[in-house]
Amino acid sequence: MSHYLRCLCIADALRYEFDIYFLDSEEYSDLILAHGFKTIDYQHQAVDEILEKAGSFNFDWINSHSIRTMFDAQMDIVKTYKPDLVFSDTSFTLPMVAEYLNIPIISIMNAYVSNYYADIRPLPYRHKAYIYQFKMKQAVWEKVLNTAEKASMKFVHKSFARLRKELNLSKKQWLLDEFEGDFNLLCDLPELFPTHELPENFATIGPVIYHSERKEPDLLQWVQSGDDRPLVYLSLGSSGGDVKFDFLSHPSAQEFRFVVSGVKQIAITDNLRYQKFVNFEQIQQHVSLFISHGGNGSIYQALAAGIPLLLIPAFFEQAWNAHRIQKLQLGQVIQPNKMDDIFPQMHKLIAEGKTDKQVQMQELIRKNPFQAQVVSAVKSFLTS
């Protein structure tokens, strides 16, 4: 799920408590306005490059200049609008801005980017050290991974540390510290992404699943056309564009029908329909298999619907999600360089259907009182 969609869900829960403004986004501005929120013009030329490189586990953009320009752009906005409270969703410099101006900040984050995550953060398949995990015992590999992670996160944090020292801000130890605010909302189920010893300024609000009122009459008509081939939903999301989906043109793909959504457009064929955005809830009861890169929003969407899940992770956060899905036996994972096995995996997952473990996770998601927990957590912070 896009960070904007996640923030929209949280803003909806808090709309009667605050007058809420969003930083503008070319892709989501219409949706933000449709939800009744206001936007603030924000054009930072490095944002797209930073997001792309960070997603590729490439942190060569982290330097004093890029961080300072991002900080200054956000500083100008916060100084102009003088908010009583700032929300940050995985922003590298906004917590520094809030600290400098002495404005309380609430950070929205996933459990696996916190310092209290109780599992490993595995490497994506493109990382040069990825292959070495298969040459070691698991326990040994995890020790190596944790040691290397700490060293790497401290190294890339040096530019942040310099800016913090220059601005006389509090000292942080490594990159993950920069995501934390005065109060922090974890958007995960602890049963899926466990944490340990959370301090009092952390609250677990559970998964954020975007719900839309949009109707899909044309797509539903095609889905319900009487074709008895299994329907596969393929969510390309807003990232992972380097993963090849040549399998869609393979003769074996004719054994299925596909509904594809995401920013990477796919050509329409007799067994495939593409839309940039699909209101998945409109078609989910007809879907036999959910395929995605493994973005956080996508996996919760599939698990909430109780649909078998196949992940093809490209970026590091997707690899972290995929690790938990596979570890808990909630779905299967195929690495992007091992796509030859995809059709047997698809047939296997569809034949097995929804498992008992998936039923249990589906119930946990359905019972999670997201909206009440958001309001309660934020009010508790503001009155503490």
HUKAQUI-V294698 format. One line per field, one symbol per residue. ss: DSSP state (@ for helix, = for strand, . for the rest). phi: phi as a letter, one per 20 degrees, with the letter a starting at -180 (. if undefined). A space follows every 10 residues. Layout:
ss: ???
phi: ???
//
This chain:
ss: ..@@@@@@@@ @@@@...... ===.....@@ @@@@...=== ......@@@@ @@@@@..... ...@@@@@@@ @@@@@@@@@@ @....====. ...@@@@@@@ ....=====. @@@...=... .........@ @@@@@..@@@ @@@@@@@@@@ @@@@@@.@@@ @@@@@@@... ....@@@@@. ..====.... ....=..... .===...... ......@@@@ @@@......= =====..... .....@@@@. @@@@@===== =.......=. .====....@ @@.@@@..== ==...@@@@@ @@@@@...== =....@@@@@ @@@@@@@... .==.....@@ @@@@@@@@@@ @@...@@@@@ @@@@@@@..@ @@@@@@@@@@ @@@.
phi: .gffffffff fgfdfedbed ddffbgfdff ffffendecc fbcdfegfff fffffemddf ffbgffffff gfffggffff elfebddcdl efdfffffff eldfcdedbe gfdefdfdbf dffffeffeg fffedcfgff ffffffffff ffffffegff ffffffemef edebgfffff dfccdeebef fecfcclfff eccednfddf ddefecffff fffefnfefg ededeemdbm fefedfffef gffffcdcdd cpfefdffcf dbcdbfccfg ffdgfeeebd dbfofgffff ffffemdgcc dcfddfffff ffgffffeld rdccfgecff effgffffff ffmfefffff fgffffefeg ffffffffff ffee
//
